């Protein structure tokens, strides 16, 4: 073998050794990257689990978890109750007057959130039985207090013929007053009477930050035996003449007072629970049922979460659809002083 051949063979052997070393280094690098990916995936899963646990713990501390219980107190799958089909020949009249005496009327609220109006979502109320659109609402912009406009269609301005009602809060978001579409007293006339006061919602403040679900009081004008709602229509701008202030002052004459049904702590679930009979499926601070203090078994309205932006709303006589929707809107509003 010549010297050139020897040198060539040595060069090939060096190249082969170098290639082998590169391959070993590449394999080691691949193994290290794979181990890093596994560790990153494990850490991500652990962080996600911690977030979910914290969220669930917070929800259990202040939210209401829906359950369905049998008479024995065990969780059960109760058969759906008998539903009565609702006929609506006049939508405006149906939503404004006290509901027909047919039991709970089942509805659905969709919270429509888009990029442009993310801070001011649109709320769409539909009838559960056939998805008929009943009302829409949106919080008005550039207001120091929460101010919701309620409409019979997508035109949500006070000047529209579809303008149907209004919900207005106090500055801290603990009190909400409900009105129809009439003008303020100073803007009224003989042909355009002032607005009617249809109710109020008062949330109990929680300055100390104690654990537990929201506590709320709801008041609506009393309805007589013949189905007529008591007229609350002050023709003065004096705040003390308002339905809300009269209720807070203890003047409950011709007023129907309601409270949220108090959720019970379930030690097994480590959460506050209420039985919504399958109509609510997600735990949320927004979930509630309204009852008279003297009759805790008769639910006059219930509202709760079934999806990220989906909620159910059921109500019955003597409440109207407009009042029920307005009360539900108050639950959507953020209440820093209550939680």
C-alpha positions as CSV (number, residue, x, y, z in Angstrom):
1,X,0.0,0.0,0.0
2,X,1.5,3.3,-1.0
3,X,1.8,6.3,1.3
4,X,-1.0,8.2,-0.5
5,X,-3.3,5.2,0.0
6,X,-2.3,5.1,3.7
7,X,-3.0,8.8,4.1
8,X,-6.3,8.5,2.3
9,X,-7.4,5.6,4.6
10,X,-6.4,7.6,7.7
11,X,-8.5,10.5,6.5
12,X,-11.5,8.2,5.9
13,X,-11.1,6.7,9.4
14,X,-10.9,10.2,10.9
15,X,-14.0,11.3,9.0
16,X,-15.9,8.2,10.1
17,X,-14.9,8.8,13.7
18,X,-15.9,12.5,13.5
19,X,-19.2,11.6,11.9
20,X,-19.8,9.0,14.7
21,X,-19.1,11.6,17.3
22,X,-21.5,14.1,15.6
23,X,-24.2,11.4,15.5
24,X,-23.7,10.7,19.2
25,X,-23.8,14.4,20.0
26,X,-27.0,14.8,17.9
27,X,-28.6,11.9,19.7
28,X,-27.7,13.3,23.1
29,X,-29.1,16.7,22.0
30,X,-32.3,15.0,20.8
31,X,-32.6,13.1,24.1
32,X,-32.1,16.3,26.1
33,X,-34.7,18.2,24.0
34,X,-37.1,15.3,24.4
35,X,-36.6,15.3,28.2
36,X,-37.1,19.1,28.2
37,X,-40.3,18.8,26.3
38,X,-41.6,16.2,28.7
39,X,-40.7,18.3,31.7
40,X,-42.3,21.4,30.1
41,X,-45.5,19.4,29.4
42,X,-45.6,18.1,32.9
43,X,-45.1,21.6,34.3
44,X,-47.8,23.0,32.1
45,X,-50.2,20.3,33.1
46,X,-49.4,21.0,36.8
47,X,-49.9,24.7,36.4
48,X,-53.2,24.2,34.6
49,X,-54.3,21.8,37.4
50,X,-53.4,24.4,40.0
51,X,-55.4,27.0,38.2
52,X,-58.4,24.8,37.8
53,X,-58.2,23.8,41.5
54,X,-57.9,27.4,42.6
55,X,-60.8,28.4,40.3
56,X,-62.9,25.5,41.5
57,X,-62.1,26.4,45.1
58,X,-63.0,30.0,44.6
59,X,-66.2,29.0,42.8
60,X,-67.1,26.7,45.7
61,X,-66.4,29.5,48.2
62,X,-68.6,32.1,46.7
63,X,-70.5,30.4,43.8
64,X,-73.5,28.1,43.8
65,X,-73.2,24.5,42.4
66,X,-76.3,23.0,40.8
67,X,-77.4,19.6,42.0
68,X,-80.5,17.5,41.5
69,X,-81.6,15.7,44.7
70,X,-84.2,13.1,45.4
71,X,-86.5,13.1,48.4
72,X,-84.0,11.0,50.3
73,X,-81.3,13.7,49.7
74,X,-79.2,11.7,47.3
75,X,-78.2,13.0,43.9
76,X,-80.6,11.7,41.3
77,X,-81.6,12.1,37.7
78,X,-85.1,13.4,38.1
79,X,-87.4,13.0,35.0
80,X,-88.1,16.3,33.2
81,X,-91.2,18.1,34.5
82,X,-94.3,18.5,32.3
83,X,-93.9,21.5,30.1
84,X,-96.7,23.6,28.8
85,X,-96.4,25.2,25.4
86,X,-96.6,29.0,25.5
87,X,-98.6,30.9,22.9
88,X,-97.5,34.5,22.3
89,X,-100.0,36.4,20.1
90,X,-98.6,39.8,21.3
91,X,-95.0,39.7,22.4
92,X,-95.0,43.2,24.0
93,X,-98.1,42.4,26.1
94,X,-96.8,38.9,27.1
95,X,-93.5,40.3,28.3
96,X,-94.9,43.4,30.1
97,X,-97.8,41.9,32.0
98,X,-97.5,39.3,34.8
99,X,-96.8,35.9,33.3
100,X,-99.7,33.5,32.6
101,X,-100.4,31.0,35.4
102,X,-98.8,28.0,33.7
103,X,-95.8,27.4,36.0
104,X,-92.2,28.2,35.3
105,X,-91.7,29.6,31.8
106,X,-88.3,28.3,30.5
107,X,-86.0,30.7,28.7
108,X,-82.4,31.0,27.6
109,X,-80.0,33.9,27.6
110,X,-77.0,34.0,25.3
111,X,-74.2,36.4,26.1
112,X,-72.8,37.5,22.7
113,X,-69.2,38.7,23.1
114,X,-67.2,40.0,20.2
115,X,-63.9,41.8,19.9
116,X,-65.2,45.3,19.3
117,X,-67.9,45.1,22.1
118,X,-66.1,42.8,24.5
119,X,-66.6,45.1,27.4
120,X,-70.3,45.6,26.5
121,X,-71.7,42.2,25.4
122,X,-75.2,41.8,24.0
123,X,-77.6,39.6,26.0
124,X,-80.2,37.8,23.9
125,X,-83.3,36.3,25.6
126,X,-85.1,33.5,23.8
127,X,-88.0,31.2,24.6
128,X,-86.7,27.7,25.3
129,X,-89.5,25.8,23.5
130,X,-88.9,27.2,20.0
131,X,-85.9,29.6,20.4
132,X,-88.2,32.6,19.7
133,X,-86.3,35.8,20.3
134,X,-88.0,37.8,23.1
135,X,-85.7,40.6,24.1
136,X,-82.1,41.9,23.9
137,X,-80.1,44.1,26.2
138,X,-76.7,45.9,26.3
139,X,-75.0,48.1,28.9
140,X,-74.7,51.7,27.7
141,X,-71.2,53.1,27.3
142,X,-69.7,56.2,29.0
143,X,-71.9,56.0,32.1
144,X,-70.6,56.3,35.7
145,X,-73.2,53.7,36.8
146,X,-74.3,50.5,35.0
147,X,-77.2,51.3,32.7
148,X,-78.8,48.6,30.6
149,X,-81.1,49.3,27.7
150,X,-83.7,46.5,27.0
151,X,-85.2,46.2,23.5
152,X,-87.6,44.0,21.7
153,X,-85.2,43.6,18.8
154,X,-81.6,44.5,18.0
155,X,-82.2,48.2,17.9
156,X,-80.9,49.2,21.4
157,X,-81.4,53.0,21.6
158,X,-83.8,54.9,23.8
159,X,-85.3,56.7,20.7
160,X,-86.2,53.4,19.0
161,X,-89.8,52.1,18.9
162,X,-88.4,48.8,20.2
163,X,-87.0,50.4,23.4
164,X,-88.8,48.4,26.1
165,X,-87.1,49.0,29.5
166,X,-84.1,50.0,31.5
167,X,-82.0,48.8,34.4
168,X,-79.9,51.3,36.3
169,X,-77.5,50.6,39.2
170,X,-76.0,52.8,41.9
171,X,-72.4,53.8,41.8
172,X,-71.0,50.7,43.6
173,X,-73.3,48.2,41.8
174,X,-75.2,46.9,44.8
175,X,-78.6,48.3,43.9
176,X,-80.5,48.1,40.6
177,X,-83.7,49.9,39.7
178,X,-86.0,48.5,36.9
179,X,-88.1,50.8,34.7
180,X,-90.3,50.5,31.7
181,X,-89.8,52.6,28.5
182,X,-91.5,55.8,29.8
183,X,-89.6,59.1,30.1
184,X,-88.2,60.6,33.3
185,X,-90.8,62.8,35.2
186,X,-89.2,66.0,34.0
187,X,-89.5,64.9,30.4
188,X,-93.1,63.6,30.7
189,X,-96.3,65.3,29.4
190,X,-100.0,64.7,29.3
191,X,-99.6,62.5,26.2
192,X,-96.4,60.9,27.4
193,X,-96.8,59.8,31.1
194,X,-93.6,59.2,33.2
195,X,-92.0,55.9,33.4
196,X,-93.2,53.1,35.7
197,X,-91.0,51.6,38.4
198,X,-91.2,47.8,37.9
199,X,-88.9,46.7,40.7
200,X,-85.5,46.7,42.3
201,X,-82.6,44.4,43.3
202,X,-80.5,45.0,46.3
203,X,-77.3,42.9,46.9
204,X,-75.9,42.6,50.4
205,X,-72.5,44.2,50.6
206,X,-69.5,42.0,51.7
207,X,-66.9,44.6,52.8
208,X,-65.1,42.1,55.0
209,X,-64.7,39.6,52.1
210,X,-66.2,36.7,54.0
211,X,-66.8,33.5,52.0
212,X,-70.2,32.5,50.7
213,X,-72.5,33.1,47.8
214,X,-74.2,36.4,47.0
215,X,-77.2,37.5,49.0
216,X,-79.9,39.5,47.3
217,X,-83.3,41.0,47.9
218,X,-85.7,41.6,45.1
219,X,-88.9,43.7,45.2
220,X,-91.6,44.1,42.6
221,X,-95.0,45.8,42.6
222,X,-97.7,43.7,44.1
223,X,-100.2,42.0,41.7
224,X,-103.9,41.9,42.7
225,X,-106.1,38.8,42.5
226,X,-107.4,39.9,39.1
227,X,-103.8,40.1,37.7
228,X,-103.3,43.8,37.8
229,X,-99.9,45.1,38.8
230,X,-99.9,48.0,41.4
231,X,-98.9,51.2,39.6
232,X,-95.7,52.8,40.7
233,X,-95.4,56.0,38.7
234,X,-94.0,58.9,40.7
235,X,-94.2,62.2,38.8
236,X,-91.3,63.7,40.7
237,X,-87.6,63.4,40.5
238,X,-87.2,63.2,44.3
239,X,-85.1,60.0,44.8
240,X,-87.1,59.2,48.0
241,X,-90.2,58.8,45.9
242,X,-88.6,56.0,43.9
243,X,-89.7,52.4,44.3
244,X,-86.2,51.4,45.4
245,X,-85.9,54.0,48.1
246,X,-89.4,53.3,49.4
247,X,-88.6,49.6,49.7
248,X,-85.3,50.3,51.4
249,X,-87.1,52.6,53.9
250,X,-89.4,49.8,54.9
251,X,-92.5,50.9,53.1
252,X,-93.6,47.5,51.8
253,X,-97.2,48.4,51.1
254,X,-98.2,47.1,47.7
255,X,-94.8,45.5,47.3
256,X,-93.9,41.8,46.9
257,X,-90.6,41.1,48.6
258,X,-88.5,38.2,47.5
259,X,-85.1,36.8,48.5
260,X,-82.6,34.4,47.0
261,X,-83.1,30.9,48.3
262,X,-80.1,30.3,50.6
263,X,-77.7,27.6,49.2
264,X,-76.7,24.8,51.5
265,X,-73.1,23.7,52.2
266,X,-72.4,20.2,50.9
267,X,-69.5,18.7,52.7
268,X,-69.0,15.9,50.1
269,X,-68.8,18.4,47.2
270,X,-67.1,21.1,49.4
271,X,-69.5,23.6,47.8
272,X,-72.7,25.6,48.3
273,X,-75.5,23.8,46.4
274,X,-79.0,24.4,45.1
275,X,-81.4,22.1,43.3
276,X,-82.3,23.5,39.9
277,X,-83.9,20.3,38.7
278,X,-81.4,20.0,35.8
279,X,-82.0,23.5,34.4
280,X,-78.6,24.8,35.6
281,X,-75.4,22.7,35.1
282,X,-72.4,24.9,35.8
283,X,-71.3,26.3,39.2
284,X,-71.3,30.1,39.2
285,X,-71.6,33.1,41.6
286,X,-74.4,34.2,39.3
287,X,-76.7,31.2,40.0
288,X,-79.7,31.9,42.1
289,X,-83.4,31.1,42.9
290,X,-85.9,33.7,44.1
291,X,-88.6,32.8,46.7
292,X,-90.9,34.5,49.1
293,X,-89.4,34.3,52.6
294,X,-92.7,32.6,53.8
295,X,-92.7,30.0,51.0
296,X,-89.2,28.6,50.3
297,X,-90.5,25.7,48.2
298,X,-92.1,27.9,45.5
299,X,-89.4,29.1,43.2
300,X,-90.7,32.2,41.3
301,X,-87.6,32.7,39.3
302,X,-84.3,30.9,38.7
303,X,-81.2,31.8,36.8
304,X,-78.0,30.0,36.2
305,X,-75.1,29.0,34.0
306,X,-75.1,26.1,31.5
307,X,-72.1,27.1,29.3
308,X,-69.4,29.7,28.9
309,X,-71.8,32.3,27.5
310,X,-75.1,30.4,27.9
311,X,-77.6,30.7,30.8
312,X,-81.1,29.6,31.6
313,X,-83.8,31.9,33.0
314,X,-87.1,30.6,34.3
315,X,-89.9,32.7,35.8
316,X,-93.6,32.5,36.6
317,X,-96.6,34.5,37.8
318,X,-96.7,37.1,39.2
319,X,-93.4,38.1,37.7
320,X,-93.3,39.4,34.1
321,X,-90.7,38.6,31.4
322,X,-89.4,42.1,31.5
323,X,-88.9,42.0,35.3
324,X,-87.2,38.6,35.1
325,X,-84.8,39.6,32.4
326,X,-83.9,42.9,34.2
327,X,-83.2,40.9,37.4
328,X,-80.9,38.5,35.5
329,X,-79.0,41.4,33.9
330,X,-78.2,42.7,37.4
331,X,-76.6,39.3,38.2
332,X,-74.2,39.7,35.2
333,X,-73.0,43.1,36.4
334,X,-69.7,43.0,38.4
335,X,-70.1,43.8,42.1
336,X,-66.8,44.5,43.8
337,X,-68.5,45.3,47.1
338,X,-70.4,42.0,47.2
339,X,-67.7,39.4,46.6
